[in-house]
Amino acid sequence: MNRQDEHNQEVHYKLKKAVGIEGVLCLVITFGGLFLLGQKMGVANMFNTLLNTSYDLLMGTVFYIMAIAVIAGAFSGVLTEFGGLAIINKLLSRLMKPLYDLPGASIMSVLTTYFSDNPAILTLCDDKRFRQYFKKYQLPALTNLGTAFGMGLMITVFMIGVKGVGEHLGIAVVIGNIGAIIGSIISTKLMMYYTKKHYGTESWCEEVIDESIDLINYREVRTGSLGERFMNALLEGGHSGVGMGMAIIPGVLIICTFVLVLTNGPSLDGTYTGAAYEGIGLLPILGEKLNFILQPLFGFSSPQAIAVPITSLGAAGAAIGLVPNLVSEGLAHANDIAVFTAMCMCWSGYLSTHTAMMDSLKCRSLTGKAIFSHTIGGLCAGIAANWIFKLVLIIL
């Protein structure tokens, strides 16, 4: 097999006919959508709005998120290097069996994704020393467990920094994290219902268990003096934050721009000018139609709030980018922040990562089950955050 064949096999290329129904549908949907937007907004205004919104999101939102990611990355780098993460790991590992039916080592998947992003779980699962703790039915469920905490630290810090929410913001963010935990339990347990039927409950991932290095009781550190280790951990952690900030740019600019166009309306005088953040107001109309379901479940303050969880299906970075505008316009409050935090963290763009993650774990046949389980888990996370927040306000 030559190098090109290896590359094609790695990214899973396959051949299809050059002309087919898929291409026709692509043209119809793409140009049909642009035609409908242009008819409503005017062609020139539509393109100006798309470009101006994208630019404003890049300058005002993406770089702010990147700054948060750099600080959070540096913080997590120091915690990892000097054993803070190991202590948390040790303290929480005993909770994994009763909560998730997973070995204590699985807490590492929670911590690595919380401090980084969903794909961080793949590095762990590629390590034979890590897999030795798991039975075959447990390993695929790590996709759901890890994804439920993806970008958790960055989402938490971002939500705490949202201005104009008023009181109870800190409580709302904490409750949002609790909601994500509840969603993760439901998603993981539901996923393991399917994996037990597929693999049984007896087979181990690794038949020969190598106990020469215990990941729970030992950790790797950098070489050098204390100061060198501190600076290297700080800078390398910050560098990883830059990478994460760069990685979210396409998701924020593309997904967030189109969601905003579908969410917002024209300018204040009812006309389209091509300014940033104008739109056709489709999602609020859908939100009003579904409000009899959404209000008791999630407690959204406005129909526009539905845009945040919908966006988090594809990209958590894009979803949190919508929040400041909603808050500044009085369309979201502290109770919404709790629900946004829970659903953005629990879903964290799983539709764009689950397929690749399950494929990397060689569990492609269970991808549909993983997506279904995580959809239910994310909905439960939002519902739990809403009702816990209301209960806490009653107590306070």
Summary of the structure (lengths in Angstrom):
residues: 396
radius of gyration: 22.3
end to end distance: 67.0
largest distance: 71.1
contacts: 1381
relative contact order: 0.15
helix: 72%
strand: 1%
